[in-house]
Amino acid sequence: MSTPFAKTPFQIRPLDAADWPAVWALLAPTFARADTYSYPPDISEAAARAAWVAAPAATFVACDADGSILGTYFIKPNQPGQGAHVCNCGYVTAEAARGRGIAAAMCEHSQGEARRMGFRAMQFNFVVSTNEGAVRLWQRHGFDIVGTLPGAFRHPVHGYVDAHVMFKTLIHV
Ligand SMILES: CC(C)(COP(=O)(O)OP(=O)(O)OC[C@H]1O[C@@H](n2cnc3c(N)ncnc32)[C@H](O)[C@@H]1OP(=O)(O)O)[C@@H](O)C(=O)NCCC(=O)NCCS
């Protein structure tokens, strides 16, 4: 890895209720920028908590040795019923902690958790095409762009831009 922080240790563990204020502190500015996710930019803390913590099957945090929260991800079934064997995840790294490999580690961790939970594949529904670092990152971790939704994301700077559906099979039989 190429940053001076690359060797700084961090661990990934399940979210505790006490972690929420720190998790919200990193989600809020990310959602407010409105350039990577389609959550309302002015989403309330309660709605964000419902979406990131209550609705998913599990939520995890990446923490520094001193316990500071550096990143978070959730995992949930992408569809109910007959589509529930494919999971969906969302990932955010704190702005100050980006480029340290935290999302890479969360992506690998989430795939392990997904397999452990019995999911057979992972799908990202709405990867904004201008979020090129994220697209590259997911591709490096084995995700393919299986479809592109033309102009599906209204970017605050670039206007209507494409969004990718990205998919990785986790269980090969
Ligand atoms: C995308 C995101 C999760 C990546 O987190 P991260 O912890 O910085 O990612 P990593 O350090 O593991 O990986 C960095 C790699 O991804 C690329 N990258 C990802 N996001 C980047 C960003 N915002 N700026 C620059 N590079 C980025 C880098 O090029 C780097 O690749 P390299 O190793 O070849 O240099 C983070 O930027 C983020 O939280 N963004 C806002 C929310 C978001 O976009 N989530 C994903 C939605 S699909």
The ligand as a MOL file (V3000), in Angstrom:
LIG
                    3D

  0  0  0     0  0            999 V3000
M  V30 BEGIN CTAB
M  V30 COUNTS 48 50 0 0 0
M  V30 BEGIN ATOM
M  V30 1 C -15.1110 4.5140 -1.3920 0
M  V30 2 C -14.5390 4.4820 0.0220 0
M  V30 3 C -15.4170 3.5750 0.8880 0
M  V30 4 C -13.1180 3.9370 -0.0530 0
M  V30 5 O -12.6160 3.9010 1.2770 0
M  V30 6 P -11.0580 3.8370 1.6200 0
M  V30 7 O -10.9830 3.2400 2.9840 0
M  V30 8 O -10.4220 5.1270 1.3830 0
M  V30 9 O -10.5410 2.8100 0.5130 0
M  V30 10 P -9.1760 2.0040 0.5440 0
M  V30 11 O -8.1450 2.8050 1.2570 0
M  V30 12 O -9.4230 0.6140 0.9790 0
M  V30 13 O -8.8790 1.9210 -0.9860 0
M  V30 14 C -8.3690 3.0220 -1.6050 0
M  V30 15 C -8.3030 2.6710 -3.0380 0
M  V30 16 O -9.5220 3.0110 -3.6340 0
M  V30 17 C -9.3460 4.1940 -4.3730 0
M  V30 18 N -10.2480 5.1270 -3.7660 0
M  V30 19 C -11.4150 4.8080 -3.2300 0
M  V30 20 N -12.0520 5.9020 -2.8340 0
M  V30 21 C -11.2790 6.9180 -3.0810 0
M  V30 22 C -11.4240 8.3080 -2.8810 0
M  V30 23 N -12.5010 8.8390 -2.3280 0
M  V30 24 N -10.4280 9.0940 -3.2480 0
M  V30 25 C -9.3430 8.5610 -3.8060 0
M  V30 26 N -9.1760 7.2550 -4.0250 0
M  V30 27 C -10.1300 6.4370 -3.6770 0
M  V30 28 C -7.9370 4.5760 -4.3140 0
M  V30 29 O -7.5350 4.7870 -5.6490 0
M  V30 30 C -7.2490 3.4150 -3.7090 0
M  V30 31 O -6.7550 2.6370 -4.7310 0
M  V30 32 P -5.2160 2.2840 -4.7570 0
M  V30 33 O -4.9980 1.3380 -3.6070 0
M  V30 34 O -5.0540 1.6830 -6.0870 0
M  V30 35 O -4.4850 3.5800 -4.5770 0
M  V30 36 C -14.4630 5.9190 0.6350 0
M  V30 37 O -13.8540 6.7900 -0.2800 0
M  V30 38 C -15.8140 6.4600 1.0340 0
M  V30 39 O -16.3020 6.2170 2.1380 0
M  V30 40 N -16.4410 7.2180 0.1150 0
M  V30 41 C -17.7860 7.7580 0.3590 0
M  V30 42 C -18.8200 6.6440 0.3910 0
M  V30 43 C -18.7240 5.7220 -0.7960 0
M  V30 44 O -18.4280 6.1340 -1.8940 0
M  V30 45 N -18.9710 4.4190 -0.5460 0
M  V30 46 C -18.9800 3.4250 -1.5890 0
M  V30 47 C -20.2410 3.5260 -2.3700 0
M  V30 48 S -20.2640 2.3380 -3.7100 0
M  V30 END ATOM
M  V30 BEGIN BOND
M  V30 1 1 1 2
M  V30 2 1 2 3
M  V30 3 1 2 4
M  V30 4 1 2 36
M  V30 5 1 4 5
M  V30 6 1 5 6
M  V30 7 2 6 7
M  V30 8 1 6 8
M  V30 9 1 6 9
M  V30 10 1 9 10
M  V30 11 2 10 11
M  V30 12 1 10 12
M  V30 13 1 10 13
M  V30 14 1 13 14
M  V30 15 1 14 15
M  V30 16 1 15 16
M  V30 17 1 15 30
M  V30 18 1 16 17
M  V30 19 1 17 18
M  V30 20 1 17 28
M  V30 21 1 18 19
M  V30 22 1 18 27
M  V30 23 2 19 20
M  V30 24 1 20 21
M  V30 25 1 21 22
M  V30 26 2 21 27
M  V30 27 1 22 23
M  V30 28 2 22 24
M  V30 29 1 24 25
M  V30 30 2 25 26
M  V30 31 1 26 27
M  V30 32 1 28 29
M  V30 33 1 28 30
M  V30 34 1 30 31
M  V30 35 1 31 32
M  V30 36 2 32 33
M  V30 37 1 32 34
M  V30 38 1 32 35
M  V30 39 1 36 37
M  V30 40 1 36 38
M  V30 41 2 38 39
M  V30 42 1 38 40
M  V30 43 1 40 41
M  V30 44 1 41 42
M  V30 45 1 42 43
M  V30 46 2 43 44
M  V30 47 1 43 45
M  V30 48 1 45 46
M  V30 49 1 46 47
M  V30 50 1 47 48
M  V30 END BOND
M  V30 END CTAB
M  END
